[in-house]
């Protein structure tokens, strides 16, 4: 092989290594980063060029939110319906074995979303997933408040807050 080809291959390999390291740093940052103090839902979503504030989640009609939510329950798909996951100060949702809510769904990222408590309220935040996280069919673009009866969708899996 000529020296030019070897140099090009070296540069390509170096670029791939840097891309890999960037991806690792991004995943670690998503795992350890917290929302800004005092502004857990202060981020705004951009839709069609317009800035829209996140829609506060509300329980579906006919349900009353009594007390604080204590668990996530799988609603869909039917073969996993009824699986219960207790809520703590912070839990992660994804396919990785280290997640507190492990979901066997190819449309779910390894670290897909996190559910956490701040100032007595329950929030959900997407962790840069490929297919997005939805709260009551609204795409989560920053920390959003969750209440009892809300439905959280990651991939094809739907979890209800109870």
N, C-alpha and C positions, 0 to 999 in steps of 0.2 A: 504494500500500500504506500501511496505517496505521503509525504510529510503533511501536506495540506489537508488531506482526508483525515489523518489522525488528529490534527489540531481541531478540525470541525467536530469530530466525534467526542473529543475531550470537552469542548465547549457545550455540546448538547448534554453530555453526562453531568457536567457541573450545573447547568440550568435545571435539569431534572432533580438533582439533589437539593438545590435551593427551593424549588417548588414543593418538594416533600417536606422540608423543614418549615416552610411557611404554613403548610397545611397542619402540621403538628402544633405549631405555636397557636394557630387559630383555634384548634380544638381545645387546647389547654386554656386559652384565654376565655373561651365560651363557658368552660366548666367553672372557672374561679371568679369570673366577673360578676359583680352585683349591680343592681340598679342604683342610680344616684340617690343619695340620702335625701329624704324629704320629697322626692319626686318619683315614686315608683311607677306611676302611670303617666308621667309627663311627656314621654315621647309621643310623636304624632306619626300617623301612617300617611304615605303619599299614594294617592290613587288618581290616575289620569291627570297628573300634573297639579292637582289640588291637594292641599294639606287638610287632612281630616283627623279629628281627635278620635281616639279609640272609643267605641260604643260601650258604655257600661253594661255589663251582663246583668240580666234579670231572670228570675225563675220563670219557667213556663206557666201559662195560666192554669189556675186550679191548684197550684202548689204554693205553699208558704214556706219561706226559709226560716226555720226555727232552730236557734242555736248555731254553733259554728259547724262547718262541714268537717267530717271526720274520716271520709274515705272516698276513693274512686272505685266505681263498679263498672266492669266491662258490659256494654249493652250490645255491641256488634263487633265482630261477626257472631252468629248464633252459637257456633261450637265453643266459643270462649265466654259466652254470656254468663254473668254471675260471679266472675272472678273479682275478688275484692283486694284493694290495696290501701292500707292505712296511710293517712296523711301525717306528715311530721312537719318540722320547721322548713325543710327543703327536701324534695324528692326529684329524681330525674326519670324521664320517660324515654325509652329507646330500645334498640335491639341488643345493646351491649350487656354482657353478664353483670357488670357493675351497677347497672341502673336498678333503682328500687321498683320501678314498674317496667318489667321486660315484656316486650310485645313482639311476637313472632309474625312479622308482616314485612314483606320485601319493600314496601313503600315507606317504611319507617327508617330513619337514620340511626346510626349507632347511638349517638346522643342527640335526641330529637328535640325535647323540650324539658323545661323544669317547672315545677309547681312549688311555690314557696309562700311563707307567711311574713308579712311586714306590717307593723302597727296594727295587729289584730285582724288584718284582712288577708284573704287568700288571692294569690296572683299566679298567672301562667305566663311563661315567656318562651318563645321559640329560640332554639340554640343554633340557628343557621342551618336548619334542615333543608334538604333538597326539595321536598314536596310540600313544605309548610305545615303549620299547626293552625287549627280552626277552633274557635270558641263560639258555640251557637251559630255556626256557619259563617262567621266573620273571621277573616284571616288575622292571625296574631302577628303584629309587626313590632310590638314592644310589650312590656309588662301590662297585662290586662287583669282587672278584678274578676274573680270568680265567686259565685254564690251557689248555694244548694240548688239542685235541679239543672244547673248548666251542663251542657254537653261539650266535651273536649274531643276533637277528632285529630288523630295522628295516623296518617296513611288511610287504610280502610278500617281502622279500629276506632270505635266510639266509646268513650268513658264518660260516665255520669257522676257528678259531684253529689255526694249524699252526706 
